[in-house]
Amino acid sequence: MNPYANEDVMWQRLKDIQREMENSRLYGTQGPSLLDTVRQLGRRVWWLAGLATRRPPRRRRWVDADDEPAASDVA
């Protein structure tokens, strides 16, 4: 088994990544459009606003001690 096989694979992957970056720079768009940026900002603001809202406390069930039968009454 070649001890440098992983290095060869990593080097090939690095070259592939560089080629993809170069191709996207040459043929792709220059970045996200203004509309995409505004949408993403809106989503983040909406999410943060949901985190910041206070929720009402949960209702607890109140148990009256008078309603429960005493141990002496049961027997």
Biopython code that builds the backbone (N, CA, C, O; Angstrom):
import numpy as np
from Bio.PDB.StructureBuilder import StructureBuilder

atoms = [
    (1, "MET", "N", (0.846, -1.178, 0.000)),
    (1, "MET", "CA", (0.000, 0.000, 0.000)),
    (1, "MET", "C", (0.890, 1.239, 0.000)),
    (1, "MET", "O", (1.910, 1.288, 0.688)),
    (2, "ASN", "N", (0.499, 2.211, -0.761)),
    (2, "ASN", "CA", (1.270, 3.446, -0.869)),
    (2, "ASN", "C", (1.065, 4.300, 0.385)),
    (2, "ASN", "O", (-0.068, 4.681, 0.681)),
    (3, "PRO", "N", (2.138, 4.611, 1.132)),
    (3, "PRO", "CA", (1.967, 5.415, 2.350)),
    (3, "PRO", "C", (1.598, 6.872, 2.057)),
    (3, "PRO", "O", (1.150, 7.589, 2.952)),
    (4, "TYR", "N", (1.781, 7.306, 0.825)),
    (4, "TYR", "CA", (1.478, 8.694, 0.472)),
    (4, "TYR", "C", (0.163, 8.829, -0.286)),
    (4, "TYR", "O", (-0.093, 9.874, -0.883)),
    (5, "ALA", "N", (-0.667, 7.804, -0.276)),
    (5, "ALA", "CA", (-1.919, 7.828, -1.028)),
    (5, "ALA", "C", (-2.838, 8.929, -0.511)),
    (5, "ALA", "O", (-3.459, 9.639, -1.302)),
    (6, "ASN", "N", (-2.931, 9.076, 0.805)),
    (6, "ASN", "CA", (-3.798, 10.110, 1.365)),
    (6, "ASN", "C", (-3.319, 11.498, 0.976)),
    (6, "ASN", "O", (-4.131, 12.378, 0.689)),
    (7, "GLU", "N", (-2.003, 11.703, 0.962)),
    (7, "GLU", "CA", (-1.466, 12.999, 0.557)),
    (7, "GLU", "C", (-1.785, 13.277, -0.904)),
    (7, "GLU", "O", (-2.101, 14.410, -1.269)),
    (8, "ASP", "N", (-1.704, 12.244, -1.743)),
    (8, "ASP", "CA", (-2.032, 12.430, -3.162)),
    (8, "ASP", "C", (-3.500, 12.799, -3.335)),
    (8, "ASP", "O", (-3.842, 13.661, -4.144)),
    (9, "VAL", "N", (-4.355, 12.144, -2.571)),
    (9, "VAL", "CA", (-5.789, 12.429, -2.654)),
    (9, "VAL", "C", (-6.074, 13.839, -2.150)),
    (9, "VAL", "O", (-6.871, 14.562, -2.749)),
    (10, "MET", "N", (-5.427, 14.236, -1.052)),
    (10, "MET", "CA", (-5.641, 15.586, -0.522)),
    (10, "MET", "C", (-5.136, 16.641, -1.501)),
    (10, "MET", "O", (-5.772, 17.682, -1.672)),
    (11, "TRP", "N", (-3.993, 16.379, -2.148)),
    (11, "TRP", "CA", (-3.455, 17.335, -3.118)),
    (11, "TRP", "C", (-4.406, 17.479, -4.305)),
    (11, "TRP", "O", (-4.629, 18.584, -4.798)),
    (12, "GLN", "N", (-4.962, 16.364, -4.757)),
    (12, "GLN", "CA", (-5.914, 16.410, -5.869)),
    (12, "GLN", "C", (-7.167, 17.184, -5.467)),
    (12, "GLN", "O", (-7.696, 17.968, -6.256)),
    (13, "ARG", "N", (-7.634, 16.966, -4.258)),
    (13, "ARG", "CA", (-8.821, 17.690, -3.773)),
    (13, "ARG", "C", (-8.538, 19.175, -3.670)),
    (13, "ARG", "O", (-9.400, 19.988, -4.004)),
    (14, "LEU", "N", (-7.350, 19.551, -3.215)),
    (14, "LEU", "CA", (-6.978, 20.966, -3.144)),
    (14, "LEU", "C", (-6.976, 21.598, -4.529)),
    (14, "LEU", "O", (-7.458, 22.717, -4.705)),
    (15, "LYS", "N", (-6.438, 20.888, -5.504)),
    (15, "LYS", "CA", (-6.450, 21.417, -6.878)),
    (15, "LYS", "C", (-7.878, 21.552, -7.401)),
    (15, "LYS", "O", (-8.199, 22.516, -8.096)),
    (16, "ASP", "N", (-8.744, 20.578, -7.063)),
    (16, "ASP", "CA", (-10.140, 20.653, -7.487)),
    (16, "ASP", "C", (-10.847, 21.856, -6.867)),
    (16, "ASP", "O", (-11.610, 22.551, -7.539)),
    (17, "ILE", "N", (-10.590, 22.094, -5.589)),
    (17, "ILE", "CA", (-11.215, 23.239, -4.917)),
    (17, "ILE", "C", (-10.745, 24.542, -5.543)),
    (17, "ILE", "O", (-11.547, 25.450, -5.763)),
    (18, "GLN", "N", (-9.458, 24.644, -5.829)),
    (18, "GLN", "CA", (-8.939, 25.859, -6.468)),
    (18, "GLN", "C", (-9.551, 26.059, -7.849)),
    (18, "GLN", "O", (-9.860, 27.185, -8.240)),
    (19, "ARG", "N", (-9.722, 24.972, -8.581)),
    (19, "ARG", "CA", (-10.333, 25.062, -9.913)),
    (19, "ARG", "C", (-11.796, 25.507, -9.812)),
    (19, "ARG", "O", (-12.263, 26.319, -10.611)),
    (20, "GLU", "N", (-12.512, 24.963, -8.820)),
    (20, "GLU", "CA", (-13.908, 25.359, -8.625)),
    (20, "GLU", "C", (-14.010, 26.840, -8.260)),
    (20, "GLU", "O", (-14.890, 27.544, -8.755)),
    (21, "MET", "N", (-13.119, 27.305, -7.402)),
    (21, "MET", "CA", (-13.138, 28.718, -7.022)),
    (21, "MET", "C", (-12.847, 29.614, -8.225)),
    (21, "MET", "O", (-13.496, 30.643, -8.410)),
    (22, "GLU", "N", (-11.883, 29.223, -9.030)),
    (22, "GLU", "CA", (-11.548, 30.015, -10.207)),
    (22, "GLU", "C", (-12.701, 30.037, -11.202)),
    (22, "GLU", "O", (-13.015, 31.084, -11.770)),
    (23, "ASN", "N", (-13.328, 28.891, -11.414)),
    (23, "ASN", "CA", (-14.455, 28.836, -12.337)),
    (23, "ASN", "C", (-15.632, 29.657, -11.828)),
    (23, "ASN", "O", (-16.286, 30.350, -12.608)),
    (24, "SER", "N", (-15.906, 29.587, -10.543)),
    (24, "SER", "CA", (-17.021, 30.370, -10.015)),
    (24, "SER", "C", (-16.714, 31.866, -10.091)),
    (24, "SER", "O", (-17.620, 32.678, -10.276)),
    (25, "ARG", "N", (-15.447, 32.226, -9.950)),
    (25, "ARG", "CA", (-15.085, 33.640, -10.083)),
    (25, "ARG", "C", (-15.241, 34.104, -11.523)),
    (25, "ARG", "O", (-15.690, 35.222, -11.776)),
    (26, "LEU", "N", (-14.869, 33.245, -12.467)),
    (26, "LEU", "CA", (-14.919, 33.641, -13.878)),
    (26, "LEU", "C", (-16.336, 33.605, -14.442)),
    (26, "LEU", "O", (-16.741, 34.511, -15.170)),
    (27, "TYR", "N", (-17.085, 32.559, -14.107)),
    (27, "TYR", "CA", (-18.378, 32.348, -14.748)),
    (27, "TYR", "C", (-19.575, 32.619, -13.855)),
    (27, "TYR", "O", (-20.689, 32.807, -14.344)),
    (28, "GLY", "N", (-19.357, 32.640, -12.583)),
    (28, "GLY", "CA", (-20.467, 32.805, -11.662)),
    (28, "GLY", "C", (-20.763, 34.262, -11.387)),
    (28, "GLY", "O", (-20.140, 35.165, -11.946)),
    (29, "THR", "N", (-21.714, 34.462, -10.526)),
    (29, "THR", "CA", (-22.053, 35.819, -10.121)),
    (29, "THR", "C", (-20.987, 36.323, -9.157)),
    (29, "THR", "O", (-20.210, 35.540, -8.610)),
    (30, "GLN", "N", (-20.960, 37.590, -8.961)),
    (30, "GLN", "CA", (-19.937, 38.180, -8.105)),
    (30, "GLN", "C", (-20.290, 38.095, -6.634)),
    (30, "GLN", "O", (-19.454, 38.412, -5.788)),
    (31, "GLY", "N", (-21.470, 37.689, -6.311)),
    (31, "GLY", "CA", (-21.869, 37.566, -4.921)),
    (31, "GLY", "C", (-23.375, 37.535, -4.840)),
    (31, "GLY", "O", (-24.056, 37.589, -5.863)),
    (32, "PRO", "N", (-23.897, 37.448, -3.644)),
    (32, "PRO", "CA", (-25.350, 37.423, -3.512)),
    (32, "PRO", "C", (-25.948, 38.774, -3.915)),
    (32, "PRO", "O", (-25.354, 39.829, -3.696)),
    (33, "SER", "N", (-27.127, 38.708, -4.501)),
    (33, "SER", "CA", (-27.785, 39.934, -4.925)),
    (33, "SER", "C", (-28.293, 40.702, -3.706)),
    (33, "SER", "O", (-28.335, 40.171, -2.597)),
    (34, "LEU", "N", (-28.666, 41.919, -3.924)),
    (34, "LEU", "CA", (-29.183, 42.750, -2.838)),
    (34, "LEU", "C", (-30.472, 42.152, -2.281)),
    (34, "LEU", "O", (-30.707, 42.182, -1.073)),
    (35, "LEU", "N", (-31.294, 41.615, -3.159)),
    (35, "LEU", "CA", (-32.545, 41.000, -2.720)),
    (35, "LEU", "C", (-32.281, 39.790, -1.814)),
    (35, "LEU", "O", (-32.958, 39.615, -0.801)),
    (36, "ASP", "N", (-31.310, 38.965, -2.174)),
    (36, "ASP", "CA", (-30.970, 37.813, -1.337)),
    (36, "ASP", "C", (-30.446, 38.255, 0.023)),
    (36, "ASP", "O", (-30.770, 37.650, 1.044)),
    (37, "THR", "N", (-29.647, 39.297, 0.036)),
    (37, "THR", "CA", (-29.103, 39.812, 1.288)),
    (37, "THR", "C", (-30.208, 40.350, 2.181)),
    (37, "THR", "O", (-30.195, 40.119, 3.390)),
    (38, "VAL", "N", (-31.166, 41.066, 1.597)),
    (38, "VAL", "CA", (-32.284, 41.607, 2.374)),
    (38, "VAL", "C", (-33.148, 40.481, 2.916)),
    (38, "VAL", "O", (-33.602, 40.550, 4.058)),
    (39, "ARG", "N", (-33.385, 39.440, 2.116)),
    (39, "ARG", "CA", (-34.166, 38.294, 2.579)),
    (39, "ARG", "C", (-33.488, 37.606, 3.762)),
    (39, "ARG", "O", (-34.135, 37.272, 4.755)),
    (40, "GLN", "N", (-32.192, 37.402, 3.642)),
    (40, "GLN", "CA", (-31.467, 36.744, 4.724)),
    (40, "GLN", "C", (-31.484, 37.604, 5.986)),
    (40, "GLN", "O", (-31.660, 37.079, 7.086)),
    (41, "LEU", "N", (-31.307, 38.895, 5.843)),
    (41, "LEU", "CA", (-31.358, 39.789, 6.990)),
    (41, "LEU", "C", (-32.747, 39.765, 7.631)),
    (41, "LEU", "O", (-32.870, 39.753, 8.856)),
    (42, "GLY", "N", (-33.784, 39.757, 6.802)),
    (42, "GLY", "CA", (-35.151, 39.688, 7.313)),
    (42, "GLY", "C", (-35.407, 38.410, 8.085)),
    (42, "GLY", "O", (-36.047, 38.434, 9.137)),
    (43, "ARG", "N", (-34.907, 37.278, 7.565)),
    (43, "ARG", "CA", (-35.069, 36.003, 8.263)),
    (43, "ARG", "C", (-34.384, 36.032, 9.620)),
    (43, "ARG", "O", (-34.928, 35.531, 10.604)),
    (44, "ARG", "N", (-33.198, 36.613, 9.675)),
    (44, "ARG", "CA", (-32.465, 36.672, 10.938)),
    (44, "ARG", "C", (-33.154, 37.587, 11.946)),
    (44, "ARG", "O", (-33.222, 37.274, 13.134)),
    (45, "VAL", "N", (-33.663, 38.713, 11.466)),
    (45, "VAL", "CA", (-34.361, 39.637, 12.360)),
    (45, "VAL", "C", (-35.628, 38.981, 12.891)),
    (45, "VAL", "O", (-35.937, 39.096, 14.077)),
    (46, "TRP", "N", (-36.360, 38.296, 12.025)),
    (46, "TRP", "CA", (-37.594, 37.613, 12.431)),
    (46, "TRP", "C", (-37.286, 36.556, 13.492)),
    (46, "TRP", "O", (-38.018, 36.421, 14.473)),
    (47, "TRP", "N", (-36.198, 35.806, 13.289)),
    (47, "TRP", "CA", (-35.806, 34.775, 14.238)),
    (47, "TRP", "C", (-35.414, 35.390, 15.577)),
    (47, "TRP", "O", (-35.817, 34.900, 16.632)),
    (48, "LEU", "N", (-34.623, 36.471, 15.533)),
    (48, "LEU", "CA", (-34.215, 37.128, 16.775)),
    (48, "LEU", "C", (-35.407, 37.748, 17.501)),
    (48, "LEU", "O", (-35.461, 37.729, 18.731)),
    (49, "ALA", "N", (-36.353, 38.294, 16.756)),
    (49, "ALA", "CA", (-37.536, 38.877, 17.380)),
    (49, "ALA", "C", (-38.342, 37.785, 18.085)),
    (49, "ALA", "O", (-38.911, 38.024, 19.150)),
    (50, "GLY", "N", (-38.392, 36.606, 17.504)),
    (50, "GLY", "CA", (-39.090, 35.498, 18.144)),
    (50, "GLY", "C", (-38.402, 35.061, 19.421)),
    (50, "GLY", "O", (-39.061, 34.648, 20.375)),
    (51, "LEU", "N", (-37.079, 35.149, 19.445)),
    (51, "LEU", "CA", (-36.363, 34.797, 20.669)),
    (51, "LEU", "C", (-36.552, 35.841, 21.754)),
    (51, "LEU", "O", (-36.520, 35.520, 22.942)),
    (52, "ALA", "N", (-36.748, 37.088, 21.350)),
    (52, "ALA", "CA", (-36.811, 38.174, 22.318)),
    (52, "ALA", "C", (-38.190, 38.341, 22.936)),
    (52, "ALA", "O", (-38.324, 38.992, 23.972)),
    (53, "THR", "N", (-39.213, 37.768, 22.325)),
    (53, "THR", "CA", (-40.558, 37.956, 22.872)),
    (53, "THR", "C", (-40.705, 37.192, 24.172)),
    (53, "THR", "O", (-40.209, 36.075, 24.320)),
    (54, "ARG", "N", (-41.389, 37.814, 25.098)),
    (54, "ARG", "CA", (-41.640, 37.148, 26.381)),
    (54, "ARG", "C", (-42.900, 36.320, 26.263)),
    (54, "ARG", "O", (-43.904, 36.768, 25.709)),
    (55, "ARG", "N", (-42.842, 35.155, 26.770)),
    (55, "ARG", "CA", (-44.009, 34.281, 26.763)),
    (55, "ARG", "C", (-44.671, 34.342, 28.128)),
    (55, "ARG", "O", (-43.990, 34.497, 29.141)),
    (56, "PRO", "N", (-45.984, 34.223, 28.164)),
    (56, "PRO", "CA", (-46.663, 34.247, 29.467)),
    (56, "PRO", "C", (-46.280, 33.008, 30.271)),
    (56, "PRO", "O", (-45.986, 31.959, 29.698)),
    (57, "PRO", "N", (-46.284, 33.128, 31.584)),
    (57, "PRO", "CA", (-45.933, 31.964, 32.397)),
    (57, "PRO", "C", (-46.985, 30.870, 32.256)),
    (57, "PRO", "O", (-48.151, 31.146, 31.973)),
    (58, "ARG", "N", (-46.570, 29.657, 32.451)),
    (58, "ARG", "CA", (-47.495, 28.531, 32.347)),
    (58, "ARG", "C", (-48.435, 28.530, 33.535)),
    (58, "ARG", "O", (-48.067, 28.897, 34.650)),
    (59, "ARG", "N", (-49.639, 28.114, 33.268)),
    (59, "ARG", "CA", (-50.627, 28.040, 34.341)),
    (59, "ARG", "C", (-50.365, 26.800, 35.167)),
    (59, "ARG", "O", (-50.082, 25.724, 34.640)),
    (60, "ARG", "N", (-50.463, 26.973, 36.458)),
    (60, "ARG", "CA", (-50.283, 25.845, 37.369)),
    (60, "ARG", "C", (-51.643, 25.372, 37.845)),
    (60, "ARG", "O", (-52.579, 26.159, 37.983)),
    (61, "ARG", "N", (-51.734, 24.115, 38.087)),
    (61, "ARG", "CA", (-52.965, 23.587, 38.673)),
    (61, "ARG", "C", (-52.886, 23.780, 40.179)),
    (61, "ARG", "O", (-51.940, 23.346, 40.836)),
    (62, "TRP", "N", (-53.888, 24.430, 40.694)),
    (62, "TRP", "CA", (-53.929, 24.651, 42.130)),
    (62, "TRP", "C", (-54.676, 23.493, 42.770)),
    (62, "TRP", "O", (-55.756, 23.107, 42.322)),
    (63, "VAL", "N", (-54.102, 22.961, 43.794)),
    (63, "VAL", "CA", (-54.715, 21.845, 44.510)),
    (63, "VAL", "C", (-55.154, 22.355, 45.867)),
    (63, "VAL", "O", (-54.348, 22.850, 46.654)),
    (64, "ASP", "N", (-56.443, 22.226, 46.127)),
    (64, "ASP", "CA", (-56.957, 22.617, 47.433)),
    (64, "ASP", "C", (-56.721, 21.477, 48.405)),
    (64, "ASP", "O", (-57.021, 20.318, 48.117)),
    (65, "ALA", "N", (-56.187, 21.823, 49.542)),
    (65, "ALA", "CA", (-55.948, 20.796, 50.567)),
    (65, "ALA", "C", (-57.273, 20.323, 51.156)),
    (65, "ALA", "O", (-57.344, 19.211, 51.680)),
    (66, "ASP", "N", (-58.333, 21.144, 51.081)),
    (66, "ASP", "CA", (-59.630, 20.756, 51.642)),
    (66, "ASP", "C", (-60.336, 19.708, 50.795)),
    (66, "ASP", "O", (-61.131, 18.929, 51.321)),
    (67, "ASP", "N", (-60.064, 19.673, 49.498)),
    (67, "ASP", "CA", (-60.743, 18.734, 48.618)),
    (67, "ASP", "C", (-60.215, 17.310, 48.774)),
    (67, "ASP", "O", (-60.948, 16.356, 48.515)),
    (68, "GLU", "N", (-58.969, 17.147, 49.187)),
    (68, "GLU", "CA", (-58.392, 15.819, 49.317)),
    (68, "GLU", "C", (-58.880, 15.196, 50.626)),
    (68, "GLU", "O", (-58.841, 15.849, 51.669)),
    (69, "PRO", "N", (-59.334, 13.952, 50.587)),
    (69, "PRO", "CA", (-59.781, 13.311, 51.830)),
    (69, "PRO", "C", (-58.596, 13.012, 52.749)),
    (69, "PRO", "O", (-57.522, 12.611, 52.301)),
    (70, "ALA", "N", (-58.814, 13.211, 53.990)),
    (70, "ALA", "CA", (-57.773, 12.937, 54.966)),
    (70, "ALA", "C", (-57.660, 11.435, 55.161)),
    (70, "ALA", "O", (-58.586, 10.686, 54.851)),
    (71, "ALA", "N", (-56.539, 11.011, 55.668)),
    (71, "ALA", "CA", (-56.295, 9.576, 55.864)),
    (71, "ALA", "C", (-57.285, 8.979, 56.867)),
    (71, "ALA", "O", (-57.688, 7.824, 56.733)),
    (72, "SER", "N", (-57.676, 9.770, 57.874)),
    (72, "SER", "CA", (-58.611, 9.244, 58.875)),
    (72, "SER", "C", (-60.026, 9.119, 58.276)),
    (72, "SER", "O", (-60.792, 8.261, 58.715)),
    (73, "ASP", "N", (-60.384, 9.939, 57.301)),
    (73, "ASP", "CA", (-61.709, 9.874, 56.697)),
    (73, "ASP", "C", (-61.836, 8.668, 55.765)),
    (73, "ASP", "O", (-62.925, 8.114, 55.614)),
    (74, "VAL", "N", (-60.754, 8.270, 55.154)),
    (74, "VAL", "CA", (-60.794, 7.193, 54.182)),
    (74, "VAL", "C", (-61.006, 5.860, 54.875)),
    (74, "VAL", "O", (-61.761, 5.020, 54.386)),
    (75, "ALA", "N", (-60.377, 5.665, 55.957)),
    (75, "ALA", "CA", (-60.440, 4.365, 56.630)),
    (75, "ALA", "C", (-61.730, 4.125, 57.362)),
    (75, "ALA", "O", (-61.908, 3.070, 57.969)),
]
sb = StructureBuilder()
sb.init_structure("model")
sb.init_model(0)
sb.init_chain("A")
sb.init_seg("    ")
for serial, (resi, resn, name, xyz) in enumerate(atoms, 1):
    if name == "N":
        sb.init_residue(resn, " ", resi, " ")
    sb.init_atom(name, np.array(xyz, "f"), 0.0, 1.0, " ", f" {name:<3s}", serial, name[0])
structure = sb.get_structure()
